[in-house]
Amino acid sequence: MNTLKNILVLFLIVVLASCSKNISKMDASESSMISKKVDSLMGLMTLSEKIGQMNQYNGFWDVTGPVPNEGDAANKYDHLKKGLVGSMLNVLGADEVRKVQKIAVEETRLGIPLIIGFDVIHGYKTLSPIPLAESASWDLEAIENSAKMAAEEAASAGINWTFAPMVDISRDARWGRVMEGAGEDPYLGSLIAKARVKGFQGNNLSLPYTIAACAKHFAGYGFAEAGRDYNTVDVSISTLYNTILPPFKAAVEADVKTFMNAFNILNGVPATGNRFLQRDILKGAWGFKGFVVSDWGSMGEMVTHGYAKDGEEAAKMAVNTGSDMDMESYLYVKYLEKLVNDGLVDIALIDDTVKRILTVKFELGLFDDPYKYCNSAREKEITGNKKIHEAVLDVAKKSIVLLKNENQLLPLKKEGLNIVVMGPLGNDKHSPLGSWRGEAADNSAVSLMEGLQLYTGNSITHQMGVKLTEGLPNFTTETIINTTDRTGITEAVAAAKNKDVVIMVLGEHGFQSGEGRSRTSLSLPGLQQELLEAVYKVNKNIVLVLMNGRPLAIEWADKNIPAIVEAWHLGTESGNAIAQVLYGDYNPSGKLTMTFPRNIGQVPIYYNHKNTGRPTYPGGNSVFWSHYIDESNDPLYEFGYGLSYTTFKYENLKLSTNSLTENNDIEVSFTLTNTGNFEGKEVAQLYIRDLYASLARPVKELKGFEMLSLKPNESKQVSFRIDRKMLEFYSANEKWETEPGDFKVFIGGSSKTVLEGYFECK
Ligand code: BGC
């Protein structure tokens, strides 16, 4: 009987499928064809089969959240066979995916294929830099290409849906998940969100090397109080609209197929049961047509938040407010049928949800060939191929930010130097992979030592000095123990004497940032600061290379160490990328996308803050202004900051008019000159300030940037266009509008701009 029905369903689907091909940006006729196919399939589905599509299970192997209770987990296999599972996550490799897909397609009544999700955050096996690092490249093409390569590799291993990009804006470096985002700015964050969605999804979702993307975590997750993961979020409507939501909106504009909601409560209401976010904004005002998956167990956590009475009420609230798929709470599969039968959930909502989920499956082409992502020969051919390695190396170089370079200590000479590489991360092949490392093998990164050894003209040795952590932490290790063993410091100090250069490689272990990795200190963990100061006493020629997943507070190093290179966790090609920068084969061009504080007491610290009523020192002996009595207000390194081996001069700012009207845009132009000795790239940045408005506006807001490449002594005329749309914000009238008034415009190579003009918006 089942077999007969399966044949009938497949026949129906194949007939319909033959009439069209699936593409991501579909024209109206193609999308109406898919809609017809979905409707006819839904006509065959029972209520419990529909609910099954809304149920997502973790694979039987990997875990990226709290392990569910055994009773629930025990039913998984049985549910899969009964067609009560619509999606699985963490099923890895073409062969493994084929196994679960085979059950869904060949053993269930209707044979509906699974959509297979995984956290492809910065690569699958071959890793790009962590996303925060990549954002520092400001290179949208390279970022898009990195997502494209990640999709290609993941798709070859059976994955057809990534839980990325994470587009949460955050201003708090204590939060470990800043490593997954694009920093603190909504404008840049929006452009990067689009680039990543485009990279993953391409123009044709049905191709075997493009995968569905997922904008997460909707919304406000990056504003967890005190930077503690999963903590309460309480923000104003203005912050929500003007700062948090723009990158999500941008993802919708880029046709992202799915959203993930969030663990946190937002102003008292859990994001997973939040009608305002999911129904009013996302599916209402923004017209999002894809589906929303909950975060891991976040439906069940609505009970713990003190919002839902029990699991049944949580399921009701989640579905009614727009959560389409339940990741690992087991609540939809348990309660939804009863809730519909009791009249507490409208069947129309279930139909709407299932339609959304099936539509994405059709667009992926899973009904044409459910095994299209399960080709192990292709997996072997694509995984780690040359093209992917080249792409991740390219974006890794571009992500490095030069923070300091006194006396042109860098770039290093290629011959005749006696160098010691020192510190726990100098020959580490593990930490540079960063957190959320997909299926990358342990110790598969190129270490800095390995990268440097490709240059054979200098003598290079390595000294660990101190270890970073005790043991080898992994993704789920609860406690990371910083070492207390000082025994290597004396030997390191001895080795540093008489060396021409000490390359000190310090920072965070790859799992000291990421989910559940909040910190109350932003200093170098463990004994690294002690090592740095001890070595500095005998040799001041230090190049400090930082590897970390968040901004660090390194005020001492900034004051004393002549050269500092921010190298983040750069992924598989880490050591090669850093070596090319240290030797000047790549002139650093990265700029910070998150402010680096002087010390942790300044956090949250961000460039686009409001002015306050008392921003400047009034003179005399007054304390009554907005400041700290023990630290400056200024950050250590501001948003947008990053040096090059050459220098740039900005001059001759001109505005085509000082009056912006409906019909008259303003052209802002200036001259950029390379005043140094190297060819180099500069990200020229445009900021504005709305001087008075119905809601106080930030002191600066990024509104444009351009990356320019200049030879020594070369000058270029650069221009930006300002129009009224650019000045829009979510105002006191609770709508997006441009208010007339006075504005400043700023230009520079960071948010500490150097040129300034003025205009009026009529
Ligand atoms: C994270 C998500 C992730 C999910 C699945 C959760 O713990 O918050 O970002 O996609 O697990 O691994």
Residues whose N, C-alpha, C, O or C-beta is under 5 A from the ligand:
A	BS01	BGC	T64 G65 D119 F163 D295 W296
